[in-house]
Amino acid sequence: MFLFRLKRTIRLGIKSLWMHRLRSMLTVLGIIFGVSSVIAMLAIGEGASQDAQEKIARLGSRNIIIKTTKPPEDQSATGQRQMMKEYGLTYADAERFQDGIPNVRIIVPSRRFSQEAQYRNRRASIEIVGTVPWHPDISAMKVKFGRFIVSNDMQYKEGICVVDERVVKELFRFDEPIGQNIKLAGDYYRVVGVVTEQSNTNTSGNNFGNQSGEAPKAGGAKTGCVYIPITTVKGRFGEMSLQVSSGAGASIERVELQEIIVQVQQVEEVMPTRQNVQTMMTRFHKKNDFEIIVPLELMKQAKEIQRIFTIVLGSIAAISLIVGGIGIMNIMLATVSERTREIGIRRALGAKKRDIVVQFLSETLLLTFIGGICGIALGMVIPYFVSQFSQMKTVITLSSLILAFGISAIVGITFGLYPAYRAANMDPIESLRHE
């Protein structure tokens, strides 16, 4: 009996909506755009959050990154800048971390600076990374072909290098890179391995791709990274660099290391170790020439920002659903006025108030259901085009689909109840007199 009445109610609702097709379609559009905007905005927010967290995760949740920063300009009493500037991380710092801080698993010092690489007649602006053999142990880097730097390369200051995939695409193209020689600052280096490219992560307004305290050299954006034994870099490139600035003349800067990465045994030890590093660096570095970055802290901040971002985007999108609900209420109130005589006849024939409520509420829910289904379909298409045309990562989650459809259903019921109860509470006698 119940199923029969439900079927009849749905059939009457569809018939009523079909009699006013254009009006029903325009009403449904508000729900469609509301649901699709909720899904699309949540997908964009989730994609941006996951992209940021993936980049931070590549830095290592157990890592503490200390990098060189250029201190404020020191001037003498006459107002002249110093011609020789020495600042930043040192090899002694790395030794202090190893010997003086407990729970340290690996220490990775590195020297970074920009340079131009040449292979045959092809050139590319790259970043030279002077590092140690255990560098891959603290990063997401993977050796694809050949090998990475080994202890003998460090001991004998070998002229070898390891390139990443971006450098391979730019310099070698169709050539096999292993065994080839590339030219860096007048010296040739034999390629012994190829590693996966490392995405640069921007934090605190600085790009990890340029950790040096030196000004980047001309040549545009860096194509990729070339890894060389740190002893070779120290012997062939030295630690001095000439900096020229307009109006200030030239100065010589001495920087031993641009970055030291400290990896601890357990994640729980990261924050206590960070405090130990801060204390040690403050003690031995009177200048403000270093910065400590903890990826674990950045990840927590990214998650909190993503939560706020999701709430804001979802709230903005939900407003469009509310606007759609107001449109439904407006149309249903107009429908009640048009069908006053019909309501009176049904009441006179014995229909109860709840039958009238169910009739009009079913029409509202039909509009909401159709709009919700179409909105979900459109909402799944929009993020796809956003990813294709803007190269922005988008992620559609099941929870966003359920949330969007659930909000649309709540809006439909909420804004449909008042017109339904208004119709049910009409006086049957007055309704029959209505023309």
C-alpha positions in Angstrom: 0.0 0.0 0.0 2.8 2.4 1.0 4.7 1.6 -2.2 1.6 2.2 -4.3 1.0 5.6 -2.7 4.7 6.5 -3.1 4.6 5.6 -6.8 1.5 7.6 -7.4 2.9 10.6 -5.6 6.1 10.5 -7.6 4.1 10.1 -10.9 1.9 13.1 -10.0 5.0 15.1 -9.2 6.7 14.3 -12.5 3.5 15.1 -14.3 3.2 18.5 -12.6 6.8 19.4 -13.3 6.6 18.3 -16.9 3.6 20.6 -17.4 6.0 23.5 -16.7 9.2 22.3 -18.2 11.0 25.5 -18.8 10.3 26.8 -15.3 11.4 23.5 -13.8 14.6 23.5 -15.8 15.5 27.0 -14.8 14.9 26.1 -11.2 17.1 23.0 -11.4 19.9 25.1 -12.9 20.5 26.8 -9.5 21.0 23.4 -7.8 23.2 22.1 -10.6 25.6 25.1 -10.5 25.6 25.0 -6.7 26.4 21.3 -6.4 29.0 21.5 -9.2 30.7 24.5 -7.7 31.0 22.8 -4.3 32.6 19.7 -5.8 34.9 21.7 -8.1 36.1 24.1 -5.4 36.7 21.3 -2.9 38.6 19.3 -5.6 40.8 22.3 -6.4 41.5 22.9 -2.7 42.3 19.2 -2.0 44.6 19.1 -5.1 46.5 22.1 -4.0 46.9 20.7 -0.5 48.1 17.3 -1.6 50.5 18.9 -4.1 52.0 21.1 -1.3 52.2 18.2 1.1 53.9 15.9 -1.4 56.5 18.5 -2.1 57.1 19.0 1.6 57.2 15.2 2.2 60.0 14.9 -0.4 62.2 16.9 2.0 61.8 14.2 4.6 59.7 14.2 7.7 62.8 13.3 9.8 65.0 16.0 8.3 66.1 19.3 9.7 67.4 21.6 7.0 69.8 24.4 7.9 70.7 26.7 5.0 72.9 29.7 4.5 71.3 33.1 4.3 73.0 36.4 3.5 73.2 38.6 6.6 72.4 42.3 6.5 75.0 44.5 4.9 77.8 45.3 7.4 79.2 48.9 7.1 82.1 50.6 8.7 82.1 53.9 10.4 82.7 55.7 7.1 79.7 54.0 5.6 81.7 51.8 3.2 80.7 48.2 2.7 83.2 45.5 3.5 85.2 44.2 0.5 85.5 40.7 2.0 82.5 39.0 3.4 82.5 35.7 5.2 79.3 34.1 6.4 77.1 31.1 6.3 77.4 27.4 7.2 80.8 25.8 7.6 82.3 22.3 7.6 82.9 22.8 11.3 79.1 23.2 11.8 78.5 19.8 10.2 81.1 18.2 12.6 79.5 19.8 15.6 76.1 18.5 14.6 77.6 15.0 14.2 79.5 15.0 17.5 77.4 17.2 19.8 73.7 16.4 19.0 72.3 13.0 20.1 70.0 10.8 17.9 71.5 12.1 14.7 71.4 9.5 11.9 72.9 11.2 8.9 74.6 14.6 8.2 74.5 15.8 4.6 76.5 19.0 3.8 76.2 20.5 0.3 77.5 23.3 -1.7 75.1 24.8 -4.3 75.5 27.4 -7.0 74.4 28.1 -10.6 76.6 27.4 -13.6 76.3 26.8 -17.3 76.8 23.2 -18.6 77.9 22.4 -22.1 77.7 19.2 -24.1 78.9 19.4 -27.7 77.0 22.4 -29.1 74.2 22.4 -26.5 74.2 24.5 -23.4 71.9 24.7 -20.3 71.8 26.7 -17.1 72.1 24.2 -14.3 72.6 24.0 -10.5 75.8 22.4 -9.3 75.3 20.5 -6.1 78.5 19.5 -4.3 77.4 16.7 -2.0 78.3 13.3 -0.4 77.6 9.7 -1.4 74.8 9.3 1.2 72.8 12.2 -0.2 70.1 9.9 -1.7 69.4 8.4 1.8 67.8 11.6 3.0 65.8 12.6 -0.1 63.3 11.1 -2.5 66.0 10.9 -5.2 66.3 7.6 -7.0 69.2 6.4 -9.2 67.7 5.4 -12.6 70.8 4.6 -14.5 74.5 4.1 -13.6 75.5 5.0 -10.0 75.7 7.8 -7.6 78.8 9.3 -6.0 80.9 6.8 -4.0 83.6 7.1 -1.4 86.5 6.8 -3.9 85.1 9.8 -5.8 85.3 11.8 -2.6 88.7 10.6 -1.6 90.4 11.2 -4.9 88.4 14.3 -5.9 87.3 12.6 -9.1 86.0 14.7 -12.0 82.7 12.8 -12.3 79.1 13.9 -12.0 75.5 12.6 -11.7 72.8 14.4 -13.7 69.1 14.5 -13.2 66.4 13.7 -15.8 65.9 17.4 -16.7 69.5 17.8 -17.6 69.4 14.6 -19.7 66.4 15.9 -21.7 68.0 19.3 -22.3 71.6 18.3 -23.0 71.7 14.7 -24.3 68.3 14.2 -25.8 68.8 11.2 -28.1 72.3 10.4 -26.8 73.2 8.0 -24.0 74.4 10.2 -21.1 76.4 7.5 -19.2 80.1 7.9 -20.1 79.7 11.3 -21.8 81.6 14.4 -20.7 80.0 17.7 -19.9 81.9 21.0 -19.5 81.5 23.0 -16.4 83.5 26.3 -15.9 86.3 25.1 -18.2 86.6 21.5 -16.7 85.1 18.3 -18.1 83.2 15.9 -15.9 82.3 12.3 -16.9 78.6 11.4 -16.3 78.4 8.2 -14.2 74.7 8.2 -13.3 71.2 9.6 -13.9 68.8 10.3 -11.0 65.2 11.3 -10.9 64.5 15.0 -10.9 63.9 16.8 -7.6 61.0 19.3 -7.5 61.9 22.5 -5.8 59.7 23.4 -2.8 59.2 27.1 -2.0 59.1 27.9 1.7 59.4 31.2 3.4 59.6 33.0 0.1 62.8 31.1 -0.8 63.3 28.3 -3.4 65.2 25.2 -2.2 66.6 25.1 -5.7 68.8 28.0 -4.9 70.1 27.5 -1.4 73.3 29.6 -1.9 74.0 32.8 -0.3 75.4 33.9 -3.6 73.5 35.8 -6.2 72.4 33.6 -9.1 74.4 33.9 -12.2 72.9 34.8 -15.5 71.4 32.2 -17.7 67.7 32.2 -16.8 65.9 29.5 -15.0 67.9 26.4 -14.1 67.3 23.3 -16.2 68.2 20.8 -13.5 70.9 19.6 -11.1 74.3 18.2 -11.6 75.7 16.4 -8.5 79.5 16.4 -8.0 81.6 15.1 -5.0 81.9 17.9 -2.5 85.6 17.6 -2.3 85.9 18.1 -6.1 83.7 21.2 -5.8 85.9 22.6 -3.0 89.1 21.9 -4.9 88.0 23.2 -8.4 85.6 26.0 -7.6 86.9 27.1 -4.2 84.8 29.0 -1.7 85.2 32.6 -3.0 82.8 34.3 -5.3 82.8 37.8 -6.8 79.6 39.8 -6.3 78.9 42.9 -8.3 76.0 45.2 -7.5 75.1 48.5 -9.1 76.2 51.6 -7.1 78.1 49.5 -4.5 81.0 48.2 -6.5 82.3 44.7 -6.2 82.8 42.5 -3.1 84.2 39.1 -2.5 82.2 36.6 -0.6 83.3 33.4 1.1 80.7 30.7 1.8 81.7 27.2 2.6 78.3 25.4 2.6 74.9 26.5 1.4 73.0 23.7 3.2 73.3 21.0 5.9 70.6 18.4 6.3 70.4 16.6 9.6 68.3 13.4 9.8 67.3 12.0 13.1 66.4 8.4 14.0 62.7 8.9 14.9 60.1 11.5 13.9 59.5 12.2 17.6 63.1 13.4 17.9 62.7 16.1 15.2 61.6 19.0 17.4 64.0 18.4 20.3 66.9 18.1 17.8 65.7 21.3 16.1 66.0 23.2 19.4 69.6 21.8 19.9 70.5 22.9 16.4 69.1 26.4 17.0 71.1 26.7 20.3 74.3 25.5 18.7 74.0 27.7 15.6 73.2 30.8 17.8 76.2 30.1 19.9 78.7 29.9 17.0 77.1 32.3 14.5 76.9 35.8 15.8 75.6 37.0 12.4 72.1 36.3 11.3 73.4 34.1 8.4 71.4 30.9 8.7 67.8 29.6 8.5 66.4 26.4 10.0 63.5 24.7 8.1 61.7 21.7 9.5 59.5 19.9 6.9 57.5 18.3 9.7 56.4 21.8 10.8 55.7 22.8 7.2 53.5 19.8 6.7 51.4 20.5 9.8 51.0 24.1 8.6 50.0 22.9 5.2 47.3 20.7 6.7 45.9 23.5 8.8 45.9 25.9 5.9 44.2 23.2 3.7 41.5 22.8 6.4 40.8 26.5 6.5 41.0 26.8 2.7 38.4 23.9 2.3 36.0 25.6 4.8 36.2 28.9 3.0 35.8 27.4 -0.5 33.0 25.1 0.7 31.2 28.0 2.3 31.4 30.2 -0.8 30.1 27.3 -3.0 27.4 26.5 -0.5 26.0 30.1 -0.9 25.1 29.3 -4.5 23.2 26.2 -3.2 21.3 28.4 -0.8 20.5 30.8 -3.7 19.2 27.8 -5.6 17.1 26.8 -2.7 15.5 30.2 -2.5 14.7 29.8 -6.2 13.0 26.5 -5.5 11.0 28.1 -2.6 9.9 31.0 -4.9 8.8 28.6 -7.7 6.9 26.3 -5.3 5.1 29.3 -3.7 4.0 30.4 -7.1 2.9 26.8 -7.9 0.8 26.7 -4.7 -0.9 29.9 -5.7 -1.6 28.5 -9.2 -3.0 25.2 -7.9 -5.1 26.5 -5.1 -8.3 25.2 -6.7 -6.7 21.8 -7.2 -5.7 21.7 -3.5 -9.3 22.5 -2.5 -10.7 19.7 -4.7 -8.3 17.2 -3.2 -9.1 18.2 0.3 -12.9 18.0 -0.5 -12.4 14.5 -1.8 -10.8 13.4 1.5 -7.1 14.1 1.1 -5.4 14.9 4.4 -3.0 17.7 5.1 -0.1 15.2 5.1 -1.0 14.1 1.6 -0.8 17.7 0.4 2.5 18.1 2.2 3.9 14.9 0.6 2.7 16.0 -2.8 4.4 19.3 -2.9 7.5 18.2 -1.0 8.0 15.3 -3.5 8.0 17.8 -6.3 10.7 19.8 -4.5 12.8 16.7 -3.9 12.5 15.7 -7.5 13.8 19.0 -8.6 16.6 18.7 -6.0 17.5 15.1 -6.9 17.7 15.9 -10.7 19.7 19.0 -10.0 22.0 17.1 -7.6 22.7 14.2 -10.1 23.4 16.7 -12.9 25.5 18.9 -10.6 27.7 15.9 -9.6 28.3 15.0 -13.3 29.2 18.7 -14.1 31.3 18.9 -10.9 33.4 15.9 -11.9 34.0 17.4 -15.4 35.1 20.9 -14.3 38.2 19.8 -12.3 39.3 17.7 -15.3 39.3 20.8 -17.5 41.0 22.9 -14.8 43.8 20.3 -14.6 44.1 20.1 -18.4 44.3 23.9 -19.1 46.0 25.2 -16.0 48.2 22.3 -15.0 46.8 22.6 -11.5 46.3 19.3 -9.6 42.7 18.6 -8.6 41.5 15.7 -6.5 37.8 14.7 -6.3 37.0 12.8 -3.1 34.0 10.6 -2.4 33.3 12.8 0.7 33.0 15.9 -1.5 30.4 14.2 -3.7 28.4 13.0 -0.7 28.7 16.4 1.0 27.6 18.3 -2.1 24.6 16.0 -2.7 23.7 16.0 1.0 23.7 19.8 1.2 21.5 20.0 -1.9 19.0 17.5 -0.4 18.9 19.5 2.9 18.4 22.7 0.9 15.6 21.1 -1.1 13.8 19.8 2.0 14.3 23.0 4.0 13.1 25.4 1.3 10.3 23.0 0.2 8.7 22.6 3.6 7.2 26.0 3.9 5.4 26.0 0.5 4.2 22.5 1.3 2.8 23.4 4.7 1.3 26.6 3.3 -0.6 24.5 0.7 -1.7 22.0 3.3 -3.1 24.7 5.7 -5.3 26.3 3.1 -9.0 26.4 3.9 -10.8 23.9 1.5 -13.8 26.1 1.1 -11.8 29.2 0.2 -9.7 27.1 -2.1 -12.7 25.9 -4.1 -13.9 29.4 -4.6 -10.5 30.4 -6.0 -10.5 31.2 -9.7 
